[in-house]
Amino acid sequence: MSNIHSSLTANQPAGLTYDDEVLANRKPDYPVHPLILNRWSPRAYANIPVSDEVLFTVLEAARWAPSGGNQQPWRFYVARTAEERETFLSFILPRNQLWTRNAPVLLLIASRKFRDSGEPLNTHAFDAGAAWATLALQARLLGLSTRAVGGFDQELARKTLQVPESIALHAVIALGYRGRLDKLDPSFHELEQPNGRRPIADSLLPIAPPPGHRP
């Protein structure tokens, strides 16, 4: 085990451990909390319902996400019944239907594009992303899996759900308990594992000197 992995396992918070499959596939450069590293996006979902208490605990977490000016622009369309989930499947792209149809809950995360005053809310998408991240981490704490789906027909979703133009649509979120690999379409089997991330250095951009600056 690498030094960083030894540090991770030696310093993990009480009551939380790193999943073996995660440590086998993810190589952090610095120690991070098990909740962060363990959260990944499976496609296999079990045929187990999500209770009201669990679902609304997950949504409650999203409620407390940070937002610009505390505008809380995020909105959720929640599909739980068989009929509601079929409605969602009508605008999810065919390949994603192969696995999303097994998730007991599908959510469409959206956001208001304008303030109550009518002024543009420039951070609405950024804030909705914060709500999604908070939701996903709370779900993981409760033993659930989540996966965000960008592969859906936005215009068809807007028409089907009668979404006004003042609302932006972002992603469908599959929510449920992780299922067995043999219940997942075989074309996804090799993908059903935690994935890695590029090095931190690749995400850091240089800051240009101010105009007229002389070294």
Backbone as CSV, one residue per row, in Angstrom:
resi,resn,N_x,N_y,N_z,CA_x,CA_y,CA_z,C_x,C_y,C_z
1,MET,0.854,-1.195,0.000,0.000,0.000,0.000,0.887,1.241,0.000
2,SER,0.522,2.243,-0.790,1.316,3.461,-0.884,1.249,4.247,0.411
3,ASN,2.189,5.205,0.575,2.195,6.027,1.781,0.900,6.789,1.953
4,ILE,0.380,7.310,0.827,-0.866,8.071,0.932,-2.011,7.167,1.361
5,HIS,-2.038,5.920,0.881,-3.088,4.997,1.294,-2.919,4.605,2.748
6,SER,-1.677,4.444,3.208,-1.440,4.151,4.617,-1.932,5.294,5.477
7,SER,-1.677,6.532,5.018,-2.146,7.703,5.748,-3.661,7.767,5.771
8,LEU,-4.284,7.430,4.649,-5.739,7.456,4.579,-6.354,6.503,5.590
9,THR,-5.881,5.254,5.588,-6.486,4.251,6.459,-6.133,4.480,7.923
10,ALA,-4.973,5.082,8.183,-4.570,5.326,9.564,-5.331,6.488,10.184
11,ASN,-5.766,7.437,9.358,-6.376,8.654,9.875,-7.862,8.779,9.549
12,GLN,-8.499,7.675,9.163,-9.908,7.766,8.798,-10.753,8.084,10.029
13,PRO,-11.795,8.900,9.875,-12.644,9.262,11.003,-13.344,8.046,11.599
14,ALA,-13.623,8.116,12.899,-14.291,7.015,13.580,-15.638,6.723,12.938
15,GLY,-15.912,5.448,12.720,-17.196,5.047,12.174,-17.287,5.103,10.668
16,LEU,-16.254,5.577,10.012,-16.264,5.652,8.556,-14.986,5.024,8.026
17,THR,-15.126,4.162,7.040,-13.973,3.483,6.470,-13.964,3.661,4.957
18,TYR,-12.800,3.465,4.383,-12.661,3.538,2.937,-13.035,2.186,2.341
19,ASP,-13.867,2.184,1.318,-14.253,0.951,0.661,-13.055,0.350,-0.063
20,ASP,-12.902,-0.967,0.032,-11.771,-1.629,-0.621,-11.770,-1.389,-2.127
21,GLU,-12.951,-1.454,-2.749,-12.996,-1.266,-4.198,-12.628,0.163,-4.588
22,VAL,-12.876,1.093,-3.687,-12.499,2.483,-3.949,-10.986,2.639,-3.879
23,LEU,-10.366,2.103,-2.825,-8.920,2.210,-2.698,-8.196,1.471,-3.817
24,ALA,-8.851,0.451,-4.389,-8.237,-0.284,-5.491,-8.274,0.500,-6.798
25,ASN,-9.156,1.494,-6.882,-9.336,2.220,-8.142,-9.046,3.712,-8.061
26,ARG,-8.959,4.246,-6.865,-8.754,5.684,-6.715,-7.461,5.957,-5.953
27,LYS,-6.672,6.862,-6.475,-5.362,7.154,-5.910,-5.266,8.645,-5.549
28,PRO,-5.784,9.052,-4.392,-5.702,10.470,-4.015,-4.259,10.877,-3.722
29,ASP,-3.917,12.090,-4.044,-2.587,12.614,-3.762,-2.470,13.145,-2.337
30,TYR,-3.619,13.464,-1.732,-3.650,13.950,-0.359,-4.809,13.271,0.361
31,PRO,-4.739,13.112,1.680,-5.829,12.446,2.407,-7.140,13.227,2.295
32,VAL,-8.198,12.524,1.995,-9.533,13.134,1.955,-10.477,12.271,2.786
33,HIS,-11.559,12.852,3.208,-12.543,12.159,4.040,-13.113,10.951,3.291
34,PRO,-13.369,9.836,4.005,-13.937,8.648,3.342,-15.225,8.937,2.578
35,LEU,-16.050,9.841,3.097,-17.302,10.164,2.413,-17.039,10.682,1.005
36,ILE,-15.994,11.491,0.838,-15.674,12.062,-0.470,-15.157,10.989,-1.412
37,LEU,-14.202,10.201,-0.935,-13.577,9.205,-1.799,-14.530,8.052,-2.123
38,ASN,-15.368,7.668,-1.165,-16.267,6.533,-1.367,-17.440,6.847,-2.293
39,ARG,-17.741,8.126,-2.456,-18.877,8.453,-3.320,-18.479,8.311,-4.785
40,TRP,-19.150,7.400,-5.475,-18.972,7.296,-6.911,-20.336,7.025,-7.517
41,SER,-20.401,6.727,-8.804,-21.684,6.742,-9.516,-22.001,5.401,-10.179
42,PRO,-22.480,4.433,-9.405,-22.870,3.146,-9.995,-24.091,3.276,-10.906
43,ARG,-24.236,2.295,-11.784,-25.419,2.210,-12.642,-26.361,1.089,-12.209
44,ALA,-25.861,0.155,-11.411,-26.680,-0.986,-10.982,-27.498,-0.606,-9.747
45,TYR,-28.820,-0.781,-9.843,-29.705,-0.457,-8.734,-30.547,-1.670,-8.341
46,ALA,-30.723,-1.834,-7.036,-31.504,-2.949,-6.511,-32.985,-2.605,-6.523
47,ASN,-33.804,-3.641,-6.562,-35.255,-3.467,-6.539,-35.722,-3.293,-5.091
48,ILE,-35.255,-2.208,-4.479,-35.586,-1.894,-3.090,-36.136,-0.472,-3.057
49,PRO,-37.316,-0.271,-2.526,-37.877,1.094,-2.504,-37.113,2.003,-1.562
50,VAL,-37.151,3.289,-1.863,-36.566,4.315,-1.000,-37.698,4.938,-0.193
51,SER,-37.608,4.868,1.117,-38.686,5.365,1.971,-38.803,6.882,1.891
52,ASP,-39.956,7.381,2.313,-40.155,8.830,2.364,-39.108,9.491,3.252
53,GLU,-38.841,8.900,4.400,-37.888,9.495,5.335,-36.504,9.618,4.715
54,VAL,-36.074,8.570,4.021,-34.752,8.597,3.393,-34.724,9.605,2.251
55,LEU,-35.721,9.559,1.389,-35.764,10.477,0.254,-35.749,11.927,0.713
56,PHE,-36.580,12.232,1.694,-36.671,13.633,2.112,-35.484,14.059,2.972
57,THR,-34.784,13.111,3.563,-33.518,13.452,4.217,-32.492,13.865,3.166
58,VAL,-32.460,13.147,2.057,-31.554,13.494,0.962,-31.894,14.876,0.401
59,LEU,-33.170,15.145,0.189,-33.585,16.446,-0.330,-33.368,17.556,0.700
60,GLU,-33.514,17.209,1.973,-33.260,18.186,3.034,-31.800,18.627,3.021
61,ALA,-30.897,17.686,2.756,-29.479,18.034,2.663,-29.257,19.036,1.533
62,ALA,-29.877,18.780,0.384,-29.746,19.706,-0.744,-30.297,21.081,-0.396
63,ARG,-31.311,21.114,0.405,-31.906,22.389,0.836,-30.876,23.292,1.507
64,TRP,-29.895,22.694,2.194,-28.923,23.469,2.959,-27.628,23.715,2.191
65,ALA,-27.625,23.474,0.912,-26.453,23.794,0.094,-26.265,25.313,0.031
66,PRO,-25.039,25.778,-0.169,-24.805,27.221,-0.305,-25.314,27.740,-1.640
67,SER,-25.690,29.010,-1.661,-26.125,29.626,-2.922,-25.863,31.122,-2.879
68,GLY,-25.669,31.711,-4.039,-25.403,33.137,-4.138,-26.558,33.954,-3.593
69,GLY,-26.260,34.819,-2.620,-27.312,35.640,-2.032,-28.400,34.841,-1.361
70,ASN,-28.124,33.588,-1.046,-29.109,32.671,-0.449,-30.389,32.603,-1.283
71,GLN,-30.227,32.666,-2.608,-31.384,32.626,-3.500,-31.986,31.229,-3.629
72,GLN,-31.187,30.182,-3.356,-31.675,28.798,-3.386,-32.458,28.507,-4.675
73,PRO,-31.834,28.672,-5.827,-32.570,28.563,-7.087,-32.911,27.143,-7.508
74,TRP,-32.330,26.142,-6.860,-32.565,24.758,-7.285,-34.025,24.347,-7.115
75,ARG,-34.444,23.500,-8.024,-35.783,22.908,-7.998,-35.650,21.438,-8.410
76,PHE,-36.563,20.583,-7.931,-36.496,19.161,-8.245,-37.848,18.650,-8.737
77,TYR,-37.813,17.933,-9.844,-38.951,17.118,-10.269,-38.618,15.698,-9.810
78,VAL,-39.515,15.090,-9.035,-39.225,13.795,-8.419,-40.178,12.736,-8.961
79,ALA,-39.617,11.669,-9.525,-40.401,10.563,-10.073,-40.198,9.332,-9.202
80,ARG,-41.285,8.857,-8.604,-41.197,7.693,-7.710,-42.109,6.559,-8.132
81,THR,-43.303,6.875,-8.602,-44.223,5.819,-9.010,-43.789,5.263,-10.364
82,ALA,-44.312,4.088,-10.692,-43.985,3.482,-11.980,-44.391,4.396,-13.129
83,GLU,-45.546,5.042,-12.996,-46.015,5.942,-14.055,-45.107,7.161,-14.188
84,GLU,-44.702,7.729,-13.057,-43.812,8.898,-13.094,-42.457,8.546,-13.689
85,ARG,-41.944,7.375,-13.336,-40.637,6.977,-13.863,-40.716,6.683,-15.368
86,GLU,-41.828,6.154,-15.822,-42.007,5.947,-17.265,-42.039,7.282,-17.998
87,THR,-42.619,8.287,-17.357,-42.617,9.621,-17.947,-41.187,10.120,-18.112
88,PHE,-40.361,9.932,-17.090,-38.963,10.334,-17.182,-38.231,9.540,-18.267
89,LEU,-38.497,8.255,-18.338,-37.823,7.415,-19.335,-38.147,7.867,-20.751
90,SER,-39.271,8.523,-20.946,-39.654,8.977,-22.280,-38.707,10.023,-22.832
91,PHE,-37.977,10.726,-21.945,-37.040,11.729,-22.458,-35.577,11.411,-22.130
92,ILE,-35.328,10.304,-21.435,-33.953,9.850,-21.215,-33.493,9.099,-22.459
93,LEU,-32.265,9.321,-22.888,-31.765,8.689,-24.108,-31.715,7.166,-23.952
94,PRO,-31.914,6.440,-25.074,-32.090,4.986,-25.023,-31.018,4.227,-24.244
95,ARG,-29.739,4.549,-24.452,-28.709,3.787,-23.742,-28.798,3.992,-22.230
96,ASN,-29.111,5.190,-21.810,-29.258,5.441,-20.373,-30.522,4.810,-19.799
97,GLN,-31.500,4.558,-20.656,-32.710,3.866,-20.194,-32.413,2.442,-19.739
98,LEU,-31.350,1.848,-20.290,-31.016,0.465,-19.967,-30.775,0.263,-18.479
99,TRP,-30.318,1.312,-17.795,-30.063,1.168,-16.362,-30.915,2.104,-15.511
100,THR,-31.286,3.272,-16.009,-32.087,4.184,-15.183,-33.467,3.606,-14.874
101,ARG,-33.947,2.719,-15.713,-35.274,2.147,-15.464,-35.299,1.302,-14.196
102,ASN,-34.131,0.921,-13.688,-34.081,0.110,-12.472,-33.977,0.943,-11.196
103,ALA,-33.715,2.227,-11.320,-33.605,3.083,-10.136,-34.998,3.362,-9.572
104,PRO,-35.193,3.206,-8.267,-36.522,3.430,-7.686,-36.942,4.891,-7.653
105,VAL,-35.962,5.814,-7.725,-36.265,7.243,-7.732,-35.442,7.912,-8.824
106,LEU,-36.091,8.765,-9.592,-35.408,9.611,-10.572,-35.758,11.057,-10.256
107,LEU,-34.747,11.898,-10.209,-34.974,13.318,-9.950,-34.422,14.122,-11.118
108,LEU,-35.110,15.140,-11.498,-34.600,16.077,-12.497,-34.260,17.359,-11.753
109,ILE,-32.982,17.702,-11.721,-32.569,18.908,-11.017,-32.607,20.085,-11.982
110,ALA,-33.221,21.147,-11.529,-33.433,22.346,-12.337,-33.109,23.569,-11.490
111,SER,-33.157,24.742,-12.102,-32.909,25.952,-11.319,-33.613,27.156,-11.944
112,ARG,-34.008,28.073,-11.091,-34.602,29.339,-11.534,-33.517,30.225,-12.116
113,LYS,-33.768,30.811,-13.259,-32.766,31.651,-13.921,-32.855,33.122,-13.530
114,PHE,-33.923,33.473,-12.813,-34.142,34.891,-12.486,-34.498,35.066,-11.010
115,ARG,-34.135,36.208,-10.480,-34.538,36.586,-9.130,-36.019,36.968,-9.145
116,ASP,-36.583,37.116,-7.966,-37.983,37.547,-7.876,-38.189,38.905,-8.528
117,SER,-37.136,39.730,-8.530,-37.205,41.063,-9.131,-37.196,41.020,-10.657
118,GLY,-36.903,39.852,-11.214,-36.800,39.728,-12.664,-35.382,39.849,-13.186
119,GLU,-34.435,40.205,-12.324,-33.038,40.298,-12.730,-32.455,38.903,-12.937
120,PRO,-31.527,38.760,-13.888,-30.896,37.454,-14.102,-30.166,36.988,-12.841
121,LEU,-30.264,35.701,-12.575,-29.559,35.090,-11.452,-28.379,34.320,-12.042
122,ASN,-27.243,34.975,-12.116,-26.107,34.432,-12.859,-25.501,33.173,-12.248
123,THR,-25.753,32.939,-10.970,-25.157,31.777,-10.306,-26.106,30.583,-10.214
124,HIS,-27.221,30.631,-10.923,-28.241,29.588,-10.719,-27.724,28.183,-11.006
125,ALA,-26.958,28.009,-12.092,-26.446,26.682,-12.438,-25.367,26.245,-11.450
126,PHE,-24.505,27.179,-11.066,-23.468,26.913,-10.069,-24.104,26.455,-8.759
127,ASP,-25.151,27.143,-8.346,-25.824,26.811,-7.088,-26.530,25.462,-7.173
128,ALA,-27.131,25.162,-8.322,-27.782,23.865,-8.497,-26.751,22.743,-8.408
129,GLY,-25.536,23.003,-8.903,-24.473,22.019,-8.781,-24.099,21.765,-7.332
130,ALA,-24.106,22.823,-6.523,-23.823,22.654,-5.098,-24.904,21.808,-4.431
131,ALA,-26.153,22.008,-4.831,-27.253,21.217,-4.274,-27.114,19.748,-4.663
132,TRP,-26.723,19.493,-5.919,-26.527,18.120,-6.370,-25.410,17.448,-5.579
133,ALA,-24.292,18.136,-5.386,-23.176,17.548,-4.651,-23.576,17.230,-3.216
134,THR,-24.291,18.146,-2.576,-24.715,17.930,-1.192,-25.678,16.763,-1.101
135,LEU,-26.586,16.692,-2.034,-27.543,15.583,-2.107,-26.816,14.250,-2.256
136,ALA,-25.832,14.211,-3.150,-25.115,12.971,-3.426,-24.346,12.480,-2.204
137,LEU,-23.744,13.412,-1.461,-22.989,13.022,-0.275,-23.920,12.530,0.833
138,GLN,-25.059,13.182,1.015,-26.021,12.716,2.015,-26.544,11.331,1.644
139,ALA,-26.805,11.118,0.375,-27.260,9.806,-0.073,-26.229,8.733,0.263
140,ARG,-24.964,9.044,0.024,-23.897,8.067,0.313,-23.843,7.769,1.801
141,LEU,-24.030,8.765,2.649,-24.058,8.538,4.093,-25.170,7.582,4.498
142,LEU,-26.259,7.600,3.747,-27.411,6.753,4.052,-27.337,5.400,3.354
143,GLY,-26.213,5.143,2.672,-26.044,3.853,2.010,-26.666,3.755,0.632
144,LEU,-26.997,4.899,0.038,-27.583,4.906,-1.298,-26.555,5.294,-2.346
145,SER,-26.867,4.955,-3.588,-26.067,5.356,-4.732,-26.797,6.457,-5.498
146,THR,-26.028,7.291,-6.164,-26.584,8.297,-7.064,-25.746,8.339,-8.329
147,ARG,-26.375,8.685,-9.416,-25.641,8.936,-10.656,-26.372,10.020,-11.435
148,ALA,-25.630,11.035,-11.858,-26.205,12.117,-12.646,-26.184,11.751,-14.119
149,VAL,-27.266,12.061,-14.810,-27.423,11.708,-16.219,-27.623,12.980,-17.040
150,GLY,-26.630,13.289,-17.871,-26.793,14.416,-18.795,-27.416,13.987,-20.105
151,GLY,-27.479,12.678,-20.337,-28.003,12.152,-21.597,-29.516,12.048,-21.593
152,PHE,-30.170,13.196,-21.738,-31.632,13.216,-21.872,-31.998,14.357,-22.809
153,ASP,-33.151,14.265,-23.399,-33.629,15.265,-24.349,-34.256,16.413,-23.563
154,GLN,-33.535,17.509,-23.455,-34.008,18.619,-22.631,-35.299,19.234,-23.154
155,GLU,-35.382,19.392,-24.453,-36.594,20.007,-25.007,-37.809,19.115,-24.800
156,LEU,-37.619,17.810,-24.968,-38.731,16.886,-24.738,-39.103,16.867,-23.260
157,ALA,-38.098,16.910,-22.382,-38.376,16.954,-20.946,-39.155,18.214,-20.590
158,ARG,-38.752,19.325,-21.172,-39.431,20.595,-20.900,-40.895,20.525,-21.341
159,LYS,-41.112,19.965,-22.530,-42.471,19.856,-23.055,-43.294,18.872,-22.234
160,THR,-42.706,17.729,-21.908,-43.426,16.681,-21.190,-43.836,17.118,-19.792
161,LEU,-42.918,17.792,-19.101,-43.176,18.210,-17.725,-43.749,19.625,-17.625
162,GLN,-43.923,20.275,-18.802,-44.464,21.634,-18.862,-43.627,22.602,-18.011
163,VAL,-42.328,22.569,-18.278,-41.380,23.405,-17.538,-41.307,24.779,-18.202
164,PRO,-41.523,25.854,-17.461,-41.446,27.199,-18.061,-40.024,27.541,-18.471
165,GLU,-39.876,28.470,-19.396,-38.563,28.870,-19.892,-37.715,29.549,-18.816
166,SER,-38.332,30.005,-17.767,-37.590,30.647,-16.682,-36.838,29.633,-15.820
167,ILE,-37.065,28.352,-16.085,-36.412,27.285,-15.339,-35.415,26.573,-16.250
168,ALA,-34.170,26.442,-15.814,-33.147,25.707,-16.561,-33.126,24.259,-16.086
169,LEU,-32.963,23.338,-17.033,-32.872,21.915,-16.708,-31.408,21.487,-16.780
170,HIS,-30.973,20.682,-15.820,-29.555,20.338,-15.735,-29.273,18.848,-15.898
171,ALA,-29.818,18.011,-15.049,-29.486,16.584,-15.100,-30.570,15.761,-14.430
172,VAL,-30.714,14.539,-14.890,-31.545,13.553,-14.201,-30.642,12.838,-13.197
173,ILE,-31.135,12.648,-11.981,-30.368,11.961,-10.945,-31.060,10.640,-10.620
174,ALA,-30.326,9.538,-10.791,-30.826,8.230,-10.353,-30.458,8.058,-8.892
175,LEU,-31.403,7.598,-8.094,-31.204,7.444,-6.655,-31.760,6.099,-6.214
176,GLY,-30.973,5.349,-5.470,-31.444,4.076,-4.966,-30.324,3.292,-4.308
177,TYR,-30.631,2.064,-3.917,-29.633,1.200,-3.296,-28.896,0.427,-4.387
178,ARG,-27.618,0.264,-4.189,-26.786,-0.382,-5.205,-27.232,-1.818,-5.438
179,GLY,-27.265,-2.203,-6.712,-27.701,-3.539,-7.080,-26.558,-4.434,-7.522
180,ARG,-26.895,-5.666,-7.869,-25.915,-6.656,-8.289,-25.490,-6.420,-9.733
181,LEU,-24.240,-6.735,-10.005,-23.698,-6.531,-11.341,-24.429,-7.369,-12.374
182,ASP,-24.845,-8.582,-12.009,-25.482,-9.455,-12.993,-26.880,-8.984,-13.393
183,LYS,-27.391,-7.975,-12.686,-28.680,-7.398,-13.049,-28.519,-6.177,-13.956
184,LEU,-27.277,-5.808,-14.225,-26.986,-4.654,-15.065,-26.703,-5.109,-16.481
185,ASP,-27.117,-4.327,-17.471,-26.839,-4.667,-18.859,-25.339,-4.933,-19.036
186,PRO,-24.965,-6.050,-19.683,-23.546,-6.429,-19.797,-22.658,-5.363,-20.417
187,SER,-23.218,-4.506,-21.248,-22.391,-3.486,-21.896,-21.824,-2.478,-20.900
188,PHE,-22.361,-2.472,-19.669,-21.884,-1.537,-18.649,-20.965,-2.197,-17.614
189,HIS,-20.783,-3.504,-17.694,-20.087,-4.218,-16.628,-18.677,-3.685,-16.376
190,GLU,-17.914,-3.449,-17.421,-16.535,-2.994,-17.238,-16.467,-1.572,-16.680
191,LEU,-17.527,-0.824,-16.848,-17.566,0.557,-16.361,-18.018,0.649,-14.912
192,GLU,-18.523,-0.442,-14.361,-19.143,-0.408,-13.033,-18.087,-0.498,-11.926
193,GLN,-17.317,0.542,-11.801,-16.305,0.627,-10.766,-15.961,2.099,-10.525
194,PRO,-15.421,2.415,-9.355,-15.019,3.813,-9.105,-13.977,4.252,-10.127
195,ASN,-14.107,5.468,-10.613,-13.122,5.974,-11.576,-12.182,6.955,-10.895
196,GLY,-11.116,7.312,-11.600,-10.112,8.202,-11.032,-10.350,9.650,-11.396
197,ARG,-9.390,10.477,-11.089,-9.451,11.898,-11.398,-8.076,12.357,-11.880
198,ARG,-8.063,13.417,-12.674,-6.784,13.962,-13.116,-6.072,14.624,-11.942
199,PRO,-4.749,14.815,-12.030,-4.006,15.451,-10.935,-4.503,16.873,-10.661
200,ILE,-4.360,17.302,-9.425,-4.759,18.660,-9.047,-4.087,19.696,-9.936
201,ALA,-2.816,19.466,-10.255,-2.058,20.438,-11.045,-2.706,20.721,-12.387
202,ASP,-3.400,19.735,-12.935,-4.038,19.923,-14.238,-5.261,20.832,-14.159
203,SER,-5.731,21.092,-12.957,-6.904,21.963,-12.776,-6.527,23.379,-12.350
204,LEU,-5.250,23.615,-12.102,-4.800,24.933,-11.658,-4.312,25.734,-12.854
205,LEU,-4.914,26.880,-13.059,-4.578,27.715,-14.210,-3.679,28.868,-13.786
206,PRO,-2.776,29.283,-14.661,-1.875,30.384,-14.306,-2.625,31.709,-14.247
207,ILE,-2.130,32.600,-13.415,-2.692,33.948,-13.286,-1.777,34.905,-14.031
208,ALA,-2.344,35.579,-15.008,-1.541,36.509,-15.803,-1.171,37.730,-14.970
209,PRO,0.008,38.296,-15.173,0.381,39.519,-14.444,-0.482,40.686,-14.894
210,PRO,-0.640,41.691,-14.059,-1.453,42.849,-14.439,-0.839,43.590,-15.619
211,PRO,-1.662,44.297,-16.404,-1.131,45.054,-17.533,-0.042,46.034,-17.102
212,GLY,1.018,46.080,-17.882,2.102,47.007,-17.569,3.065,46.505,-16.544
213,HIS,2.850,45.291,-16.043,3.744,44.735,-15.019,5.114,44.446,-15.604
214,ARG,6.136,44.813,-14.880,7.507,44.503,-15.298,8.175,43.657,-14.224
215,PRO,8.716,42.526,-14.603,9.364,41.665,-13.611,10.630,42.330,-13.050
